[in-house]
Amino acid sequence: MHLHTYRDENRSRHFDLIGGRRHPWSIDLVVAIASGILLMGFACAFAALLIR
């Protein structure tokens, strides 16, 4: 897995995580971070529900 950076036609910088040898895949780094934050928020809310 490695980090790939590039600029699009609007000169915006993009960061992608790229991995896989037999079945290549890539994911936008912003999407990966946002998903992690949402998942952590859901886990904390669920834990708070169980504790209460």
N, C-alpha and C positions, 0 to 999 in steps of 0.2 A: 504494500500500500504506500502510495506517495502523494505529495501535494503538487498540484499542477496549477499554475497561474497563467492568465491570459487577459488580453483586453479585447472587447468586442468593437463593433463598428462605431459605437458612440463613445469610445475611449474609456469605458467603465471597466474596472479591474474585477476579475472573477477568480475565486479560489475553489478548486475541485479536489476531492479525494478520489484517487483512482487506484483500483486494485484488481486482482484476479488474473490468472494466466490462461486457464482453459475457457473461462467465462468472464471476460472483462466487464467491469462495472465502474460507474462513477456517480458521485453525489456531490451536490453543491454544499460547500462548507457551512454557509449560512443556514441552509435547511437542516443540516445535521445538528447544529448548535440549538436552533429553535426547537427542534423535536426533543432534544435532551432536556431543555428547560421546561417544556410542557410536561414531559414525562415525570420529571422531578417534582413539579407542582402537583400533579395528580397523585403521586406517591405520598407526598406530605399531607395533602387533603384527606386521603384515605386513612393514613395513620392517625390523623387528628380525629377523624370520625370513629375509629376503633377505640381510641383512648378515652374519648368522651363517653 
